[in-house]
Every structure is written in structure tokens, then in C-alpha cells.
Amino acid sequence: MKKLIYVLAASVALFSSCAKDPIENTATVGMAGEWYVTADVVDENGEILYEDLMGPFIVSTFNTAANVPTEMYVYDNANFWDFQVQVKADAAAMTFATDGMAPNLTYESNVQITGGKITYGAAKTPSGQPADAIEFCVKFDDDDDGFTYKIHGYRYTGFTADE
């Protein structure tokens, strides 16, 4: 009987120690991700001057260490201009922007992001499936041409048919 009690106690201890705390999402979970995007040059009215400058590339958006819904990072993974910048975010409205020029965290320069927004299900992937859409305008203080670039695309699906 003692043996049965020890086995039962050990089993209870084993199963109760396996209980995990639930993993919580980050404060910007709906805005975070990888995005398959293209870049156009636009004028001050948003009219396209030069379309699809270099073909598609990946941009990442992700949470800051503060884990608050009011800030996140935008990073082009050194695919376009080599920029990473912290932006002000509104996780409820799914919008983001910098306050004027903000420091580029990849090299010494400044970046301005305006009009950033993410819209659930508003894009269509090349395979025809719906996906979340992203768009924002970006300017760089070291751009000799002084262009404004409109970055736009869809949430990266990982499917080769969508690349």
C-alpha cells in the first residue's frame, strides 16, 4: 500500500510540475510580422513618380523591449536602405509613424516614417489568398534626391506561390 501511495504522489507531482504558464502575446502582436513589400517613389500628394524600384523585399515589424502597444520597430532587413527605426504605434488603430526624423539604428542617419497602417485582410497575395496589408511612406536624411518612398505590400505567408 505504501508503494502505491508513493507512486501516486510521484505521479501527481510529475503532472503538476508539467503545467505551464500560458504564453502571452506581445503588446503589438497584430502589427508584428514579416511583410513582402515593394517601394515606389511618390510626390507630396502621394502620386507615383517611379513604380516598383527594385522588386519585392522583406520588411519586419516587431515589438520593443518595453512591450507596450504604443511603440514598435520597423526594419528593412538591409534589403532596401538598411534602416531600423523605432516608431510610435497605435495597436488599436493599427497605425504607426515617427515624430519627424528619428535615429536609424543600423548606421548614423535619420529616418522619417509617415502614414503607416496595417489593415487586416486588405491585400491579396500572388496566389489569390487574402492577407493583411501594410503601407507607409519613408524618407531618409542621407538621400541626395530627397525622395519619399511608399512601401506597401502584404504579410509574408511563407508559401512559394506568394513570393
PASEBA-1860 file (N, C-alpha, C; in nm, 3 decimals):
! residues 163
1> MKKLIYVL> 0.083/-0.119/0.000/0.000/0.000/0.000/0.087/0.126/0.000 ~ 0.199/0.121/0.078/0.289/0.236/0.082/0.346/0.266/-0.057 ~ 0.377/0.157/-0.129/0.433/0.173/-0.262/0.333/0.245/-0.354 ~ 0.207/0.209/-0.343/0.103/0.271/-0.426/0.090/0.419/-0.393 ~ 0.098/0.455/-0.267/0.090/0.596/-0.226/0.209/0.674/-0.281 ~ 0.330/0.617/-0.276/0.448/0.683/-0.331/0.436/0.703/-0.482 ~ 0.388/0.601/-0.551/0.372/0.610/-0.696/0.267/0.715/-0.729 ~ 0.157/0.714/-0.655/0.052/0.813/-0.677/0.102/0.954/-0.648
9> AASVALFS> 0.174/0.975/-0.541/0.229/1.106/-0.505/0.329/1.153/-0.610 ~ 0.414/1.060/-0.657/0.512/1.096/-0.760/0.442/1.133/-0.891 ~ 0.335/1.063/-0.925/0.260/1.093/-1.047/0.195/1.230/-1.038 ~ 0.136/1.262/-0.924/0.072/1.393/-0.906/0.177/1.503/-0.915 ~ 0.292/1.482/-0.851/0.399/1.582/-0.856/0.450/1.600/-0.999 ~ 0.463/1.491/-1.072/0.512/1.498/-1.208/0.415/1.575/-1.299 ~ 0.289/1.540/-1.291/0.191/1.607/-1.377/0.166/1.752/-1.337 ~ 0.172/1.782/-1.209/0.150/1.921/-1.169/0.271/2.007/-1.205
17> SCAKDPIE> 0.390/1.948/-1.209/0.507/2.026/-1.247/0.511/2.052/-1.397 ~ 0.435/1.977/-1.473/0.431/1.996/-1.618/0.336/2.108/-1.660 ~ 0.255/2.155/-1.569/0.164/2.264/-1.602/0.245/2.388/-1.636 ~ 0.217/2.444/-1.751/0.292/2.561/-1.798/0.208/2.686/-1.784 ~ 0.276/2.796/-1.759/0.208/2.924/-1.761/0.173/2.955/-1.906 ~ 0.058/3.012/-1.930/0.023/3.045/-2.069/0.120/3.149/-2.124 ~ 0.153/3.134/-2.251/0.241/3.229/-2.318/0.155/3.345/-2.366 ~ 0.189/3.462/-2.323/0.112/3.580/-2.363/0.168/3.639/-2.491
25> NTATVGMA> 0.082/3.704/-2.565/0.126/3.774/-2.685/0.195/3.904/-2.648 ~ 0.273/3.957/-2.740/0.332/4.088/-2.718/0.225/4.195/-2.737 ~ 0.254/4.314/-2.693/0.157/4.423/-2.699/0.126/4.467/-2.843 ~ 0.215/4.437/-2.936/0.192/4.475/-3.076/0.176/4.353/-3.166 ~ 0.124/4.245/-3.111/0.117/4.119/-3.185/0.045/4.133/-3.319 ~ -0.060/4.209/-3.327/-0.134/4.225/-3.453/-0.058/4.302/-3.558 ~ 0.040/4.380/-3.515/0.117/4.463/-3.607/0.252/4.400/-3.642 ~ 0.294/4.304/-3.566/0.426/4.245/-3.583/0.425/4.138/-3.691
33> GEWYVTAD> 0.533/4.132/-3.764/0.546/4.027/-3.865/0.645/4.060/-3.972 ~ 0.650/3.973/-4.070/0.731/3.996/-4.189/0.635/4.032/-4.302 ~ 0.680/4.125/-4.384/0.594/4.179/-4.490/0.666/4.172/-4.623 ~ 0.601/4.121/-4.724/0.653/4.116/-4.859/0.608/4.246/-4.925 ~ 0.701/4.335/-4.955/0.665/4.471/-4.997/0.741/4.512/-5.124 ~ 0.694/4.622/-5.182/0.766/4.690/-5.290/0.775/4.838/-5.253 ~ 0.863/4.910/-5.323/0.884/5.053/-5.296/0.861/5.134/-5.423 ~ 0.781/5.239/-5.409/0.759/5.335/-5.516/0.809/5.471/-5.469
41> VVDENGEI> 0.848/5.557/-5.561/0.876/5.697/-5.530/0.747/5.773/-5.553 ~ 0.707/5.854/-5.453/0.583/5.931/-5.465/0.612/6.079/-5.442 ~ 0.522/6.163/-5.496/0.535/6.307/-5.472/0.460/6.343/-5.344 ~ 0.455/6.474/-5.313/0.393/6.519/-5.188/0.243/6.489/-5.181 ~ 0.180/6.461/-5.295/0.037/6.426/-5.299/0.015/6.275/-5.298 ~ 0.124/6.199/-5.292/0.112/6.054/-5.293/0.103/5.992/-5.432 ~ 0.117/6.076/-5.535/0.112/6.025/-5.672/0.244/5.955/-5.705 ~ 0.236/5.840/-5.769/0.355/5.760/-5.800/0.436/5.826/-5.912
49> LYEDLMGP> 0.563/5.850/-5.884/0.656/5.903/-5.984/0.736/5.789/-6.049 ~ 0.783/5.694/-5.968/0.858/5.577/-6.014/0.802/5.456/-5.940 ~ 0.758/5.358/-6.018/0.692/5.241/-5.959/0.787/5.123/-5.943 ~ 0.772/5.052/-5.833/0.843/4.927/-5.805/0.992/4.937/-5.836 ~ 1.062/5.011/-5.753/1.203/5.043/-5.777/1.295/4.923/-5.788 ~ 1.270/4.818/-5.711/1.367/4.708/-5.707/1.305/4.571/-5.693 ~ 1.176/4.559/-5.711/1.111/4.430/-5.692/1.081/4.408/-5.545 ~ 1.019/4.297/-5.513/0.977/4.273/-5.375/1.094/4.247/-5.280
57> FIVSTFNT> 1.075/4.286/-5.154/1.171/4.259/-5.048/1.096/4.246/-4.916 ~ 1.166/4.203/-4.813/1.105/4.178/-4.682/1.130/4.295/-4.588 ~ 1.025/4.340/-4.520/1.032/4.436/-4.411/0.977/4.367/-4.287 ~ 1.038/4.390/-4.173/0.990/4.332/-4.047/0.938/4.442/-3.955 ~ 0.833/4.411/-3.883/0.784/4.498/-3.776/0.779/4.413/-3.650 ~ 0.826/4.471/-3.539/0.830/4.391/-3.417/0.828/4.478/-3.293 ~ 0.796/4.414/-3.183/0.780/4.475/-3.052/0.912/4.531/-2.998 ~ 0.904/4.634/-2.917/1.022/4.683/-2.845/1.033/4.608/-2.714
65> AANVPTEM> 1.145/4.624/-2.645/1.165/4.558/-2.516/1.065/4.607/-2.411 ~ 1.014/4.728/-2.428/0.917/4.781/-2.332/0.784/4.707/-2.337 ~ 0.756/4.636/-2.448/0.633/4.560/-2.466/0.508/4.643/-2.435 ~ 0.498/4.755/-2.505/0.381/4.842/-2.491/0.316/4.859/-2.628 ~ 0.185/4.885/-2.632/0.116/4.897/-2.761/0.139/5.030/-2.831 ~ 0.228/5.113/-2.776/0.250/5.247/-2.832/0.384/5.263/-2.902 ~ 0.460/5.153/-2.918/0.586/5.163/-2.990/0.626/5.027/-3.047 ~ 0.696/5.032/-3.159/0.749/4.912/-3.222/0.864/4.952/-3.313
73> YVYDNANF> 0.928/4.854/-3.372/1.036/4.878/-3.468/0.991/4.843/-3.609 ~ 1.044/4.917/-3.705/1.030/4.885/-3.847/1.172/4.865/-3.900 ~ 1.195/4.752/-3.964/1.330/4.715/-4.009/1.321/4.659/-4.150 ~ 1.405/4.709/-4.239/1.403/4.662/-4.377/1.501/4.547/-4.402 ~ 1.559/4.492/-4.298/1.649/4.376/-4.310/1.763/4.400/-4.409 ~ 1.806/4.526/-4.421/1.913/4.567/-4.512/1.879/4.533/-4.657 ~ 1.750/4.527/-4.688/1.707/4.495/-4.824/1.687/4.617/-4.912 ~ 1.651/4.731/-4.851/1.616/4.849/-4.929/1.715/4.962/-4.903
81> WDFQVQVK> 1.714/5.015/-4.781/1.800/5.128/-4.747/1.886/5.097/-4.625 ~ 1.870/4.984/-4.566/1.937/4.944/-4.442/1.896/5.035/-4.328 ~ 1.768/5.027/-4.292/1.720/5.108/-4.181/1.644/5.023/-4.080 ~ 1.658/5.063/-3.957/1.575/5.013/-3.847/1.544/5.134/-3.762 ~ 1.417/5.157/-3.738/1.376/5.277/-3.666/1.262/5.242/-3.570 ~ 1.264/5.306/-3.455/1.155/5.290/-3.360/1.046/5.390/-3.397 ~ 0.922/5.342/-3.403/0.809/5.426/-3.439/0.709/5.427/-3.324 ~ 0.628/5.531/-3.323/0.514/5.535/-3.232/0.404/5.454/-3.298
89> ADAAAMTF> 0.338/5.372/-3.220/0.235/5.284/-3.274/0.105/5.302/-3.197 ~ -0.002/5.274/-3.264/-0.133/5.266/-3.200/-0.187/5.128/-3.236 ~ -0.169/5.032/-3.145/-0.206/4.894/-3.173/-0.356/4.878/-3.196 ~ -0.437/4.962/-3.134/-0.582/4.952/-3.154/-0.621/5.001/-3.294 ~ -0.561/5.110/-3.339/-0.592/5.166/-3.472/-0.507/5.104/-3.582 ~ -0.403/5.027/-3.544/-0.312/4.963/-3.638/-0.237/5.066/-3.723 ~ -0.192/5.174/-3.660/-0.117/5.279/-3.730/0.018/5.300/-3.664 ~ 0.112/5.360/-3.740/0.245/5.387/-3.685/0.312/5.498/-3.764
97> ATDGMAPN> 0.404/5.568/-3.699/0.481/5.677/-3.760/0.591/5.720/-3.664 ~ 0.688/5.793/-3.716/0.788/5.857/-3.629/0.743/6.000/-3.602 ~ 0.800/6.061/-3.498/0.782/6.204/-3.475/0.893/6.275/-3.550 ~ 0.866/6.317/-3.672/0.971/6.379/-3.753/1.079/6.277/-3.785 ~ 1.201/6.324/-3.798/1.314/6.235/-3.825/1.352/6.163/-3.696 ~ 1.380/6.035/-3.706/1.418/5.952/-3.591/1.550/5.883/-3.624 ~ 1.628/5.849/-3.522/1.757/5.785/-3.547/1.743/5.648/-3.614 ~ 1.826/5.628/-3.715/1.838/5.497/-3.778/1.929/5.414/-3.690
105> LTYESNVQ> 1.886/5.296/-3.650/1.964/5.214/-3.558/2.066/5.125/-3.628 ~ 2.072/5.125/-3.762/2.169/5.042/-3.831/2.296/5.117/-3.872 ~ 2.286/5.246/-3.896/2.403/5.329/-3.921/2.363/5.474/-3.893 ~ 2.459/5.563/-3.885/2.432/5.700/-3.845/2.359/5.778/-3.954 ~ 2.231/5.791/-3.937/2.144/5.868/-4.026/2.009/5.881/-3.956 ~ 1.916/5.946/-4.023/1.782/5.963/-3.967/1.677/5.921/-4.069 ~ 1.565/5.873/-4.017/1.458/5.819/-4.098/1.326/5.880/-4.051 ~ 1.238/5.910/-4.145/1.104/5.957/-4.110/1.002/5.863/-4.174
113> ITGGKITY> 0.914/5.810/-4.091/0.804/5.726/-4.140/0.674/5.799/-4.112 ~ 0.589/5.806/-4.214/0.457/5.870/-4.201/0.351/5.777/-4.260 ~ 0.229/5.796/-4.215/0.115/5.727/-4.274/0.118/5.576/-4.263 ~ 0.188/5.522/-4.165/0.194/5.378/-4.151/0.063/5.319/-4.105 ~ 0.019/5.214/-4.176/-0.102/5.146/-4.132/-0.101/5.001/-4.178 ~ -0.165/4.920/-4.096/-0.183/4.778/-4.125/-0.333/4.753/-4.128 ~ -0.378/4.683/-4.232/-0.520/4.656/-4.248/-0.541/4.506/-4.264 ~ -0.619/4.450/-4.173/-0.646/4.306/-4.177/-0.718/4.265/-4.304
121> GAAKTPSG> -0.664/4.165/-4.374/-0.730/4.106/-4.489/-0.745/4.195/-4.611 ~ -0.676/4.307/-4.616/-0.696/4.404/-4.725/-0.608/4.379/-4.848 ~ -0.516/4.286/-4.839/-0.428/4.257/-4.954/-0.463/4.121/-5.012 ~ -0.419/4.100/-5.135/-0.434/3.970/-5.199/-0.295/3.925/-5.240 ~ -0.259/3.804/-5.202/-0.128/3.751/-5.235/-0.126/3.708/-5.382 ~ -0.007/3.684/-5.438/0.000/3.637/-5.576/-0.079/3.508/-5.602 ~ -0.094/3.426/-5.498/-0.171/3.302/-5.515/-0.322/3.326/-5.504 ~ -0.360/3.452/-5.478/-0.501/3.487/-5.473/-0.565/3.481/-5.336
129> QPADAIEF> -0.486/3.453/-5.234/-0.539/3.443/-5.099/-0.539/3.579/-5.030 ~ -0.633/3.604/-4.939/-0.631/3.730/-4.865/-0.518/3.731/-4.762 ~ -0.465/3.848/-4.737/-0.359/3.866/-4.637/-0.370/4.007/-4.581 ~ -0.306/4.030/-4.468/-0.303/4.163/-4.410/-0.216/4.253/-4.498 ~ -0.253/4.380/-4.506/-0.180/4.477/-4.588/-0.102/4.572/-4.498 ~ 0.011/4.620/-4.548/0.090/4.722/-4.480/0.124/4.831/-4.581 ~ 0.130/4.954/-4.533/0.179/5.064/-4.617/0.233/5.173/-4.525 ~ 0.336/5.241/-4.574/0.390/5.358/-4.506/0.479/5.432/-4.602
137> CVKFDDDD> 0.502/5.560/-4.574/0.596/5.641/-4.650/0.721/5.661/-4.567 ~ 0.836/5.662/-4.631/0.962/5.676/-4.560/1.053/5.772/-4.635 ~ 1.125/5.855/-4.559/1.225/5.948/-4.612/1.354/5.928/-4.533 ~ 1.466/5.957/-4.600/1.597/5.940/-4.538/1.675/6.070/-4.549 ~ 1.739/6.111/-4.441/1.814/6.237/-4.446/1.942/6.226/-4.528 ~ 1.984/6.104/-4.563/2.103/6.089/-4.646/2.069/6.052/-4.791 ~ 1.944/6.076/-4.831/1.902/6.054/-4.969/1.928/6.183/-5.047 ~ 2.026/6.182/-5.134/2.062/6.301/-5.210/1.947/6.353/-5.296
145> DGFTYKIH> 1.857/6.263/-5.338/1.744/6.303/-5.421/1.628/6.356/-5.338 ~ 1.627/6.329/-5.208/1.520/6.377/-5.120/1.385/6.313/-5.149 ~ 1.385/6.193/-5.205/1.260/6.126/-5.240/1.182/6.081/-5.117 ~ 1.052/6.067/-5.137/0.965/5.998/-5.042/0.930/5.865/-5.107 ~ 0.950/5.756/-5.032/0.924/5.623/-5.082/0.799/5.566/-5.016 ~ 0.710/5.514/-5.096/0.593/5.448/-5.041/0.620/5.298/-5.043 ~ 0.621/5.240/-4.924/0.642/5.097/-4.907/0.504/5.035/-4.886 ~ 0.473/4.931/-4.962/0.341/4.869/-4.949/0.348/4.723/-4.988
153> GYRYTGFT> 0.264/4.643/-4.924/0.261/4.500/-4.955/0.172/4.424/-4.861 ~ 0.206/4.297/-4.843/0.121/4.206/-4.766/0.204/4.126/-4.667 ~ 0.134/4.071/-4.568/0.200/3.990/-4.466/0.257/3.865/-4.534 ~ 0.383/3.840/-4.508/0.454/3.727/-4.566/0.386/3.596/-4.524 ~ 0.356/3.511/-4.622/0.285/3.385/-4.591/0.380/3.267/-4.579 ~ 0.496/3.276/-4.639/0.589/3.163/-4.639/0.566/3.065/-4.753 ~ 0.457/3.082/-4.826/0.429/2.994/-4.939/0.503/3.043/-5.062 ~ 0.567/2.951/-5.134/0.644/2.991/-5.252/0.553/3.053/-5.358
161> ADE> 0.428/3.014/-5.361/0.335/3.073/-5.459/0.310/3.222/-5.434 ~ 0.345/3.270/-5.316/0.322/3.410/-5.281/0.448/3.495/-5.288 ~ 0.555/3.439/-5.337/0.680/3.515/-5.346/0.701/3.570/-5.484
END
